[in-house]
């Protein structure tokens, strides 16, 4: 095909956004919808970062419109000299037009690309902007990136601020479904990171309202994350400082837990892939505790230096920096790249932690002694591992009696099905490929580890069976090299009870075997919900939507059976639909945001009934899988 100059199409700014929305917001699915809301909220948060905004209100209306209100300075409304149009229209209809490309309007900002609000406008069926400024209320309306009305004065006011209401375009997104748990989590997170800021969330469709305000800032954040982990001292250590225009805040609480929970933020953005601020924190903390331990003779001459993993065992920490010119890696902003930040964070940490330890020497000794013990336990475990053989005589007698093991001795080729119910377990044992598939049937509801202590957990027969079968141990005995199967597959009924069983098992893995999720070893099997029979032909459908689509496309005669559970399937049927690697559907359990996942498990499986009721009410008709 001839490729000539006249075939090159030049798209206007917002035409390109509508043609390739994924380039700007990641996807045209639910995550893209959430990106739209977050882009508007980020503008209000930037006003808060500058000290101009004390309250933000987010309303999700019953007709899927979203309104974000703030009491900031109000978007500029004057005529832009170069463009010849008012500032509202310029910002709403032009990519890379905004007040964040120098440090005059915003010293610190989360959104620096200048594409946020204009992208939202271009992907919205309708957008209304109201500005309260100069004693007046200004309003302008847009549709799919183009203006519908001119900017006009519609009232008078003594207040300042901006209100943006938009309706995502169904031409782009199809059916509109918001992820309310993700939105709630993000707003709660922002309230902690901006201490004192009031954030209100209203979900009109579900009739749920939430109020977030953390006057203690990130100290309150750490207190919540550390609750139930047995802190070593009463209040989190708080460190703050500023250098070269960059502000650093650190809150940390050492606990008797074995899990490391450190979360780093830059300009309110959760940098889930870390970056220079996290690197600076980790290296400085390890060096400082070693130097302090030597100086105060808490570490003896013959003691080896503390390792980073030993120091951070049981540590809960939030690192939050506010930097004028952040360098993020990619549009997703998941990693901070500013090289100067590592040394800056390290310097502030060492100076402020030194002052804290002068006032609290007992806390310092407690922290270092715990780190020493962690190191000793690690070395002891390493020696013990040399004596253990996988599936050797030392382990075989300890395997649970209900486990039907596979013949393969290679973990990379072996998989374990954790199956709900003895009946389903029996079918799975008969239908499996014994060479590489092991079956562990569980009887009844699995213990909710979110509400149970460690002693009760270790006394539970089903939990003990899972721990033993997996082989790694938990907490201080955990060793990933002892993992017996590289695919751990939860297989439960395709109904509400089955979903509950899956969530209980996932809660156990998240709380006690999280590393197995992080390494990609945990899966959920997807059994069919319906069997369709057309003469001698059998068709299996997995959701109600698939059944509706099948009915719409097939007017002929067919019989249908709804499976009440896995136990209704014969071994051959269970193999062909759910266990055969060439045909089965497996969903990998992935932790995309550890903070959000922690909150979801606490909400679903914890003791706060009101929070759980609101979560289910908001999400029951929209969630088909629990995506953590």
N, C-alpha and C positions, 0 to 999 in steps of 0.2 A: 504494500500500500504506500502511495506517495505521501510524503510528509512535507508540507509546504508551510510558508510563513502565515498564510491566511487561515490555516487550520488551528493556529494557536489562539485560544480563547482567553481574554483578559476579563477576570471577574472583578466586579466592584467588591469592596471590603466585605460587606455583610452577605453578599451572594455566596462568597467562598465559604463562610461560616455555615450557611444553610446547606450547601452542597456537601461539605465534609465536616459535620459537627464533631465527629470523633477526634479530629485534630485539635480541637479547642477545649472540649469538655470530657474527653476520654471515651464516651460511648453515647448512643442514643437510647440506652436502657435506663434502668433505675438509678445506676450510679451517676449517669449524666444528669438526670433530674435533680439529684442531690447536689451535684456540682453547681447547678444554676442557683439554688437557694444559698449555698455557701458563698458564692461570688458576691451576692448582694449583702449578706451578713458581714462579709469581710470589709466592705466599705464602711459599715457602721462601726465595726471593731476598730478600724483605723482611726476613726474620729475619737474613740475611747482611748486609744493608745496616745493620742495627742493631748488628752486631758479635756476634750471638748464635749464628751458624751458620757452620761451616767446611766442611761436606760435604753434598752433595745427590746422591742416587742416583735415577735414572729407569730403570724397567724396563718394557719392552713385552713382555707375556707372549704365548705362542703362541696363547692363546685370546682375544686382543685386549683383555684387561684391561691397565690401566696402573697402575703403582705409583710414587708419588713419596715418597721417604724423606728426611728431613733430621734433623740433630742440633741443631736450634734449642731454644727454651725449652719447646716443647710447647704445644699449644692449651689454653687454660684449660678446666677441667672443673667448676668450682664452679657453684652455682645462681645464675642471674641473678635479682636481686630483683624487677625489674619484670615479667619474663616468667614467672617461676616455674618455669623449666626449666633444665637444665644448659646451660652455654655451648656445648658441642659441638653439641647438638641445635639450639640457637638459631641458631648460625652456619650450620649445614648446611641448615636448613629455612626460613630467613627472609631475604627480600631486604633489602638495606641494613642488615644486622646484621654488625658487624665492629669491629675495633680501629683503623680507619684514618680515622675521622671527626674525631679530634683528634690532637694531637701527643704524647700521653702514652705510648701503646703503641708507636707507630711514628713516629719523627721524620721519616723519609723513606720513601716507599712508591711502588711502581709502580702497584699496583692501588688506586684510590681510590673506586671506585663502590660497593664493598660488596656486589656481586652475584656475584662470581666463583665461590666454592666452592658457594654455594647453587644457582647456575645449573647447574654441573657435576652436582651431586647430582640435580637435577630431571630432567636429560637422560640420566641413567645408569640402566641396568636394575638395577644393584646397586652400592652403595658401602660400603666399610668404612673406618672411621677408627680408628686406633690412636694413642694418646697416651702418651708416656713422660714422667712428671712426678711429683713428690712421692714418688719411690721406687717408684711403681706403674706398671703397664701398664693403660690403660683402653681399652675397645673398644666401639664402637657401630656398628650396621649400618642401612642405609637402602635403599629401593628407589623409584625414580622420585619422589624428593623427600620421601617419607614415611618415618618411622622404622619399622624392623622389630624392633629390640631396644632395650632401655634401655641406658644407659651402665653398663658393669659392669667391675669389676676382674678381669683375667685373668692377672695375674702381677706379679712384682716386678722392679725394675731399678735400676741405679745411673746409667742414662743419661737424657738428656732428648731430646725431639724429637717429631715428628709423622710418621705414615705414612698416606697416603691411597691406597686402591686402588679403581678404578672401572671399570665395563664400560659403554661407551656403549650407549644403547638403540637396537636395530635398528628399533624402531617409528618412531624419529625419523630415523635416519641411513641406514636400509637396510643395504646391505653395508658392512662396516667396512674401510676402506683408509687406513692412515696414511702421511703424507708424511715418510719417515725422513730424507731429505736436508734438509728444512726444519727438522725437530726437531734434527738433529745440528748444523746451522748455528747455530740459536738458542742451544743449550747452549754451543757454542764461543764465541760472541759474549759470552754472560754471563760466561764464565770470564775473558775479557779485561777486561770492564768491572768485575769484582770481583776484583782482583788477589789471588792466593793461594787463592781459593775452589776447592775440589776438586769437580768434577762428573763423575759416572760415568754412562754410558749403556749399557744392556744390551738388545739386541734378541734375545730368546730364539728367535723363529721362524727368523731368519736366522743365528743363532749369531755375531753381531757385537757386540763390546764396544768402547767408546771411553772414553778418560780425558782430561779437559780440566782443566788447571791452568796458569795464566799468572801466575807470580810477578812478572813485569815489568809486569803490567797493560796499560794502553793503549799503553805504549811498545812492548811486544812485539807488540801489535796492528798498530801502524804499521810496525814492522820487517817483519812478514809481508806486509802490503799493498804495501810499497815494494820488496820483494825483486824483483830483475830489472829495476828501473826506473832503475838507475844513480844512486844518491843523491849529492848534492853534498858531503856531510860524513858522518862515520861513524855517529854516534848521533842518533836523533831528539831534537828540542828538547822538553823536558818542562816544562810550566807548571802550577802548582796554586795555589789560594788559596781563601779562604772569606770571605764577607761576608754579614751579615744572615741567618745560618743556611744559606746556600746555598753548597755546595762546587763548585768548578770545576776540572776537569782538562782539559788540552789537550796532545796529543802531535802533533808535526808534523815531516815530513821533506820538504825540497825535493829534487826529483830532476831529471834531464835529460829526463825524459819530457815529453810535451805534454798529457797528460790531467790534469784536475783530479779528485782523489778525496778529497772531504771528507764525513765522516759525523758526524752530530750525534745525541746521545742525551740523554734526560732521564729520570732515575730508571730507567736500564737500558732504556728504551723507545727503539727506533730511530725517531726523528722524521723519516721519509723526506720529508716536505713542509717540513722545516726549522722555522723559528720564530725567536723573538727571540734565542735563544742563538747561532744560526748567523748571523743578521743582525749582531749585536754583534761576533762574531768577524771577519767579512769586512770590515766598515767600519773596525774598529780596526786590522786588519792592514795595509790599504791606506794609511790615514792615517799609521800609525807608520813604515812603510817609506819613505814620501815625506818625512816630517819628518826621519828619521834620515839618509836619502840627501842631503838638502839641507844638514843640519848638518855632515856629514862630507865634503861636496863630492864625493860619489860621483855625484850628479846635478848636471850643470853648469847654469849659469844659463839657457842656451837650451834645455835639455831639458824637454820637457813632463812634467807629473806622470804618475806611473805609474797605470795603470788597474787596477781590481780583477782583470780577466781576465788581465792581464799578470803581476800579482803571484802569482796562484794557478796559473799554468801549471806543471804538473808537481808540484804540491803534494799530498802525502798527509797527511791530518790526521784525528784523532778528537777531537771535543769532547764531553765527558761532564760533565753537571751533576747534582747531587743537591740537590733543592729540596723544602722541606717542603710547600708547597701549590701544586703545578703546575696550570696552567690549560691543558688540552688542548682542541683543537678537535674535538669529537665523540667518540664512544665508541671510534673506531679509534685515537685518540691519535697522529695522524701529524704534528701541528704544535703547537709550544709557543707559548702566547699571553701569558705573563707579561711585561708591558711593562718592568718594572724589570730584567729579566735582561739585556737588551741592554747597558745601561750598566755593569752589574756585570761581565759578561764582558769588555767593552772595557777597563775599568779594570785588571782583573787581568792581561789580556794585555799591555797597554802597559807596566805596571810590571815584570812578570817578564821580558818580552822585552828591555826596556832593560837589565836586570841581566845577562841572558845575553849580549847583544851587547857589553857592557863587557868580559866575560871572553873572548869569541870574536869579535873584530873582523874576522878574516879570513872567518869564516862569514857575517857580516853583509854584507861587501862582495860575496862570491860570490853571495848571494841577490839582492841589489839589482842587480848587473850582469846576472844572468840575466833579471831582470824587465825591465831596459832593453832587452836584446836581443830579448825577446819582443815588446815594444812596437814596436821598429823593424821586426821581421818582419811584424807585423800591418799596419803602415802601408804597407810595401812590397807586401804581398799585396793591400791595398785598391787601390793604384795599378794593379797588374797586372790586377785584375779588370775595370777599366774598358776594357781593351784586348781583352777576350775576348768573343766572341759565341757563343751556344749554337748548335751545329751549323753554324757558319760555316766559312769556308775555313781558319781557324786550327786548328780542331778536327777537321774531317772526315777529314783525311789520317791523323790519329793513331788513329782508331777501329779496334778489332781487326777483322781480315779475316773472322773467323768470325761476327761480329755481323750479324744480319739486322735492320736498324733499321726503325722505323716511319716513316710519312710525316708524322705530326703533329709540329709544332715547339713545342707547348705541354706543358711538363713535367707540369702538373696533369692532363692528359688522356692522358698516355703511361705505359705500363707495360713493364717489362723482365722476361722470364722467363729465369731462370738455370737451365738444364736439364742434368740428368745424362745424359751419353752422346750420341754423334753420331747414333745411330739415333733416339732420342727427339727430339733436336733437329731432325732432318729432318722427322719427323711434325708437330712443333710449328710449324715454318716453313710447312708446307703448310696446316695447319689453322687458323692464327691469323687474326685480323683485322688486316691490314697497316696499316690507318689509324692504329691506336694501340698495337699490340702488337709489341714487339721481342723477338727470341730470341737468347740467347747460350748455345750448347752448350758444355759442359765435358767434356774427355776424361779419363777415369780418376779416381782419388781426388784430391781437392783437398789441397793442402799443409796439414799440421797446423801452424798458425801459433803454437800454444801452445808447440811445441818448437823452432821455427825462429827464427833471428834476422832482423832487418830486411833485411839484405843478401840472404839466401837467399829471403826473401819476395818482394823486388823482382826477383829473377832467375827466379821461377816464372812460366811462360807463362800458366797459368790464372788465377793471382792478378792478374797484370798486365792480363789481358783484363777481369776484373771491375772493377778500379780505373779503367781507361780508359773502359769502357762506362758506368759510373755517373757519371763526370765530375767528382766533387768533389775528387779528390785525397785523400791521407791525411796524417796528422800535421800538420806545419807548413804544408803546401800545401792543407790541407782548406778548402774554401769551399762551404758548403751552397747558396749561390745558383747554383752551377754544376751542381747536380743535374739530370740529364737526364730522369729518370722519377720520378714520385711514388708509383709502386707498383713495388717490387722484389720479385719473386716467385720463391722457390726451388721448383723442381718436380723431385722425385726419385721413384724407385720407392716403392711402398707396402709395402716390406719392410724387414728389418733393415739391409741394405746401403744402402737409400735413406735410412733414418733416420740412418745414420752420415754419409752425404754431407751431409744437412741440418745436422747438428751441426757438421761441419767448416766449412761455409760460415757458419753462425751465429757460430762462434768467431771467424772472420775479421772479420765485421761488428762483433761485440762489442768486440774488441780494437782495431780500427783505424778503424771507422766507426760508433761507438756513437751519435753524434748522429742518424744516420739511423733507428736503432731508437727513440730517445727521441722523435723527431718523428713516429713512426708510419708510416714508409715501407717497412718490411720485412714480408713475408708469406711463408707457406708454403702451397703448393697441396696439396690433398688429392685425389689420384687414387683411383679405385675399386680394390678388391682383387679383387672377384668380378664376373662377368657371369652373370646368370640369364636363361635363355631359356624363355619359356612360349609355345609356338607361334611366332608372329611377334613377340611382345612381348619387349623387352629391358629388364631391370631391373639396375641397378648397385648393389652393396653395398660399403661402405667398410671394414668391420671384421669380425672373426670373430664378434663378438657379434651383429651384424646378420644374419649368415648363420644362426647358431643360431636366432635369432628367426624368420627367414623359414621355415626348415625346420619349426619348431614349428607355424607357422600354415598351412603349405601341404603337404597330404598327397598332392596330385596329382603328375603327372609333370612334371618340368622338367629341363633340362640346365644344368650349371654349368661355368664356366671360371674358373680362377684366373689372373690376370695375373701373369706372371713379371717384367714390367717395362713401363715406358712405351712401349718400342719395339715391343711387341706390338700396340699400338693403332694403327689407321689414323688418318689426319689428322682425318676427320670425327668419329670416336669420341673422340679426344683433345679436340677442340674442345667437343663437346657435354657431356662429363663433367667436364672439368678447366679449360677455358679460357673458356668462354662466361660472361660476367659475370652473365647471368640465371639460370644453373643451377649454376655452380661453387661449391665450398666453399673459402674462403681463411681461414687462421688468421693473425691479426696477431701478430707477435712483440712482446712487451711486457716491459719490465724493471720488475717490481714492487718488487724489492729488489735494488739494485745490489751490495750486499755478498754476498748469497746467490748471485746470478748469477755473480759473480766466483769464488766458491768452487766452484760447480758446474762451470764451464768448466775451472778448474784441476784439479778431481778427474777429470773425464771425459777431458780431452785432455792433461793434464800427465804428468810422469814418474813419479809415485808409483803404482806398480802395485797395492800393497796397498789404498790408498784407493779406487782405481777398482774393484777386485774387490769390495770391501765394498759400494760404492754400487750396482753392478749386481746383486749378490746380493740386496740389500734391495729393490730397486725393479723388477727385470726383469719380474716377474709382475703389477705394479700400474700401471706407467707406460705409457700409450699415446701420450703426447706429452710433449715436454720443455718444461715451462712455466716460463719464467724471468721 
